[in-house]
């Protein structure tokens, strides 16, 4: 399965090889880590203002990607999902405002 991470055909993974949670590369400011969890709140404005706790867990995220890179830049935590990091192919990017973040946990190695 490790060979699937490096086996590319025409700029993408071979279609029969899907990335799993254990194959994802997780990085914090470009340095490999085991996992990152971010606890943050979102504010909803329906009939009344309501704050809801949200959690981002990089290792258990459902996005099918090769690499997840988390960076703290100015007023945002930037979460970038790479389809192929070596070619800078980005699937999507999320910005979490820093004023909504309650806790960031970074694990360097497996438990």
Backbone as CSV, one residue per row, in Angstrom:
resi,resn,N_x,N_y,N_z,CA_x,CA_y,CA_z,C_x,C_y,C_z
1,UNK,0.812,-1.191,0.000,0.000,0.000,0.000,0.860,1.261,0.000
2,UNK,2.025,1.203,0.626,2.910,2.363,0.628,3.362,2.707,-0.784
3,UNK,3.504,1.700,-1.634,3.930,1.949,-3.012,2.878,2.730,-3.783
4,UNK,1.608,2.606,-3.377,0.525,3.320,-4.069,0.683,4.819,-3.920
5,UNK,1.262,5.266,-2.801,1.444,6.686,-2.576,2.372,7.293,-3.627
6,UNK,3.351,6.536,-4.084,4.347,7.054,-5.009,4.158,6.571,-6.438
7,UNK,3.140,5.804,-6.703,2.908,5.243,-8.024,1.896,6.106,-8.769
8,UNK,2.350,6.915,-9.696,1.495,7.852,-10.408,1.404,7.495,-11.877
9,UNK,0.287,7.812,-12.469,0.078,7.602,-13.889,-0.570,8.853,-14.457
10,UNK,0.120,9.542,-15.326,-0.374,10.766,-15.961,-0.841,11.802,-14.945
11,UNK,-0.035,12.027,-13.906,-0.306,13.080,-12.945,-1.298,12.746,-11.852
12,UNK,-1.758,11.525,-11.743,-2.702,11.171,-10.686,-2.442,9.769,-10.192
13,UNK,-3.126,9.402,-9.142,-3.005,8.039,-8.642,-3.651,7.075,-9.625
14,UNK,-3.152,5.867,-9.691,-3.793,4.836,-10.507,-5.195,4.638,-9.964
15,UNK,-6.177,4.595,-10.834,-7.580,4.641,-10.416,-7.970,3.542,-9.433
16,UNK,-7.334,2.388,-9.482,-7.706,1.312,-8.565,-7.103,1.514,-7.178
17,UNK,-6.161,2.446,-7.040,-5.505,2.700,-5.760,-6.080,3.964,-5.140
18,UNK,-6.806,3.837,-4.045,-7.363,4.979,-3.329,-6.547,5.215,-2.069
19,UNK,-6.396,6.482,-1.698,-5.683,6.817,-0.479,-6.581,6.514,0.717
20,UNK,-6.002,5.977,1.776,-6.741,5.729,3.009,-6.188,6.664,4.075
21,UNK,-6.831,6.669,5.226,-6.400,7.556,6.305,-4.957,7.285,6.715
22,UNK,-4.532,6.027,6.654,-3.171,5.704,7.060,-2.155,6.115,6.003
23,UNK,-2.582,6.352,4.758,-1.671,6.757,3.694,-1.512,8.270,3.604
24,UNK,-2.375,9.025,4.254,-2.309,10.476,4.177,-1.046,10.993,4.842
25,UNK,-0.475,11.998,4.233,0.652,12.695,4.831,0.078,13.945,5.467
26,UNK,0.324,14.139,6.750,-0.182,15.296,7.469,1.001,16.168,7.847
27,UNK,0.899,17.456,7.534,1.998,18.381,7.806,1.496,19.607,8.553
28,UNK,2.354,20.132,9.418,2.106,21.398,10.099,3.228,22.336,9.703
29,UNK,2.909,23.362,8.962,3.898,24.289,8.387,4.980,23.535,7.609
30,UNK,4.591,22.496,6.877,5.504,21.758,6.015,6.271,20.644,6.693
31,UNK,6.124,20.463,7.999,6.816,19.407,8.734,5.843,18.266,9.007
32,UNK,6.261,17.041,8.698,5.383,15.885,8.901,5.092,15.672,10.374
33,UNK,3.802,15.424,10.658,3.346,15.089,12.000,2.400,13.904,11.883
34,UNK,2.042,13.305,13.013,1.134,12.165,12.977,-0.310,12.618,12.780
35,UNK,-0.748,13.630,13.546,-2.130,14.098,13.434,-2.257,15.513,13.972
36,UNK,-3.271,16.211,13.481,-3.620,17.547,13.954,-5.125,17.573,14.182
37,UNK,-5.535,18.052,15.344,-6.953,18.280,15.602,-7.134,19.737,15.983
38,UNK,-8.176,20.338,15.439,-8.478,21.741,15.702,-9.909,21.813,16.218
39,UNK,-10.080,22.384,17.389,-11.404,22.599,17.955,-11.743,24.075,17.771
40,UNK,-12.833,24.346,17.076,-13.223,25.735,16.804,-14.734,25.856,16.883
41,UNK,-15.202,27.086,16.903,-16.648,27.301,16.989,-17.139,28.033,15.749
42,UNK,-18.371,27.755,15.400,-19.023,28.472,14.305,-20.252,29.154,14.869
43,UNK,-20.562,30.300,14.328,-21.705,31.078,14.806,-22.812,31.018,13.780
44,UNK,-23.998,30.669,14.233,-25.151,30.580,13.339,-26.153,31.661,13.726
45,UNK,-26.680,32.323,12.711,-27.635,33.409,12.931,-28.994,33.024,12.359
46,UNK,-29.762,32.262,13.076,-31.120,31.956,12.638,-32.051,32.875,13.424
47,UNK,-32.797,32.354,14.341,-33.659,33.195,15.164,-32.888,33.832,16.313
48,UNK,-31.812,33.170,16.723,-30.952,33.725,17.768,-29.513,33.335,17.450
49,UNK,-28.576,34.027,18.024,-27.163,33.731,17.798,-26.805,32.475,18.585
50,UNK,-26.207,31.508,17.887,-25.881,30.235,18.527,-24.479,29.815,18.088
51,UNK,-23.613,29.541,19.055,-22.270,29.048,18.773,-22.280,27.527,18.825
52,UNK,-21.663,26.898,17.819,-21.594,25.449,17.738,-20.132,25.027,17.689
53,UNK,-19.760,24.073,18.516,-18.389,23.562,18.523,-18.186,22.625,17.334
54,UNK,-17.080,22.799,16.617,-16.708,21.961,15.479,-15.315,21.403,15.745
55,UNK,-15.024,20.252,15.146,-13.684,19.678,15.280,-13.188,19.227,13.914
56,UNK,-11.958,19.614,13.593,-11.293,19.128,12.393,-10.223,18.154,12.848
57,UNK,-10.282,16.925,12.365,-9.305,15.890,12.691,-8.670,15.446,11.381
58,UNK,-7.424,15.815,11.150,-6.769,15.567,9.861,-6.663,14.086,9.531
59,UNK,-6.350,13.250,10.513,-6.170,11.826,10.261,-7.476,11.143,9.865
60,UNK,-8.579,11.574,10.425,-9.869,10.947,10.166,-10.733,11.729,9.185
61,UNK,-10.176,12.718,8.523,-10.938,13.509,7.557,-11.294,12.649,6.344
62,UNK,-12.496,12.827,5.839,-12.999,11.989,4.747,-12.470,12.383,3.372
63,UNK,-11.807,13.527,3.258,-11.299,13.990,1.960,-10.272,13.003,1.401
64,UNK,-10.453,12.612,0.131,-9.524,11.710,-0.544,-8.376,12.546,-1.106
65,UNK,-7.273,12.585,-0.371,-6.137,13.410,-0.792,-4.837,12.756,-0.353
66,UNK,-3.737,13.242,-0.926,-2.421,12.704,-0.595,-1.855,13.371,0.660
67,UNK,-1.961,14.702,0.742,-1.347,15.461,1.814,-2.313,16.504,2.348
68,UNK,-2.292,16.687,3.663,-3.009,17.781,4.310,-1.963,18.634,5.003
69,UNK,-1.925,19.926,4.666,-0.963,20.837,5.275,-1.729,21.914,6.034
70,UNK,-1.418,22.074,7.315,-2.059,23.080,8.158,-1.031,24.148,8.477
71,UNK,-1.428,25.415,8.271,-0.535,26.534,8.552,-1.319,27.637,9.248
72,UNK,-0.660,28.308,10.181,-1.266,29.470,10.817,-0.664,30.687,10.136
73,UNK,-1.509,31.435,9.427,-1.056,32.587,8.666,-1.936,33.776,9.019
74,UNK,-1.353,34.794,9.654,-2.047,36.025,10.041,-3.304,35.713,10.849
75,UNK,-4.464,36.026,10.321,-5.715,35.867,11.064,-6.449,34.570,10.759
76,UNK,-5.795,33.650,10.055,-6.468,32.412,9.661,-5.568,31.200,9.858
77,UNK,-6.206,30.066,10.124,-5.539,28.769,10.036,-5.923,28.223,8.668
78,UNK,-4.930,27.975,7.833,-5.161,27.511,6.476,-4.967,26.002,6.420
79,UNK,-6.000,25.295,5.954,-5.929,23.842,5.787,-5.985,23.577,4.284
80,UNK,-4.883,23.054,3.735,-4.789,22.797,2.301,-4.777,21.298,2.061
81,UNK,-5.668,20.850,1.172,-5.760,19.443,0.803,-5.118,19.282,-0.574
82,UNK,-3.997,18.562,-0.636,-3.273,18.363,-1.895,-3.651,17.023,-2.515
83,UNK,-3.972,17.044,-3.792,-4.162,15.812,-4.544,-2.791,15.207,-4.825
84,UNK,-1.848,16.067,-5.181,-0.466,15.650,-5.434,0.425,16.829,-5.053
85,UNK,1.047,16.739,-3.898,1.809,17.866,-3.367,3.032,18.201,-4.213
86,UNK,3.704,17.189,-4.756,4.916,17.443,-5.533,4.633,18.274,-6.786
87,UNK,3.422,18.176,-7.332,3.026,18.972,-8.506,2.176,20.173,-8.115
88,UNK,2.002,20.398,-6.805,1.208,21.499,-6.278,-0.243,21.451,-6.769
89,UNK,-0.796,20.250,-6.918,-2.197,20.081,-7.307,-3.056,20.137,-6.049
90,UNK,-3.788,21.242,-5.885,-4.606,21.459,-4.700,-6.040,21.069,-4.995
91,UNK,-6.608,20.216,-4.137,-8.022,19.846,-4.277,-8.906,20.950,-3.717
92,UNK,-8.580,21.400,-2.508,-9.333,22.501,-1.913,-8.552,23.082,-0.746
93,UNK,-8.988,24.253,-0.325,-8.340,24.950,0.789,-9.427,25.521,1.686
94,UNK,-9.252,25.374,2.974,-10.198,25.919,3.942,-9.481,26.921,4.827
95,UNK,-10.183,27.994,5.167,-9.660,29.007,6.068,-10.522,29.032,7.322
96,UNK,-9.884,28.901,8.476,-10.580,28.968,9.751,-10.077,30.227,10.456
97,UNK,-10.956,31.182,10.744,-10.510,32.391,11.437,-9.927,32.060,12.810
98,UNK,-8.803,32.678,13.151,-8.126,32.353,14.413,-8.955,32.743,15.628
99,UNK,-9.833,33.739,15.511,-10.624,34.135,16.686,-11.685,33.087,17.047
100,UNK,-11.945,32.113,16.159,-12.915,31.058,16.464,-12.264,29.812,17.056
101,UNK,-10.930,29.762,17.034,-10.219,28.557,17.470,-10.102,28.524,18.985
102,UNK,-10.475,27.376,19.547,-10.391,27.178,20.989,-9.155,26.370,21.369
103,UNK,-8.760,25.406,20.495,-7.641,24.525,20.841,-7.079,23.875,19.577
104,UNK,-5.744,23.789,19.488,-5.072,23.062,18.413,-4.174,22.019,19.074
105,UNK,-4.337,20.756,18.660,-3.526,19.670,19.201,-2.722,19.041,18.066
106,UNK,-1.409,18.964,18.256,-0.525,18.379,17.250,0.184,17.189,17.871
107,UNK,0.042,16.014,17.240,0.708,14.801,17.724,1.857,14.480,16.773
108,UNK,3.056,14.353,17.299,4.226,14.082,16.486,4.372,12.626,16.108
109,UNK,3.898,11.720,16.958,4.047,10.300,16.663,2.811,9.518,17.071
110,UNK,2.694,8.329,16.511,1.521,7.484,16.769,1.459,7.109,18.254
111,UNK,0.242,6.972,18.771,0.114,6.598,20.202,0.550,5.170,20.457
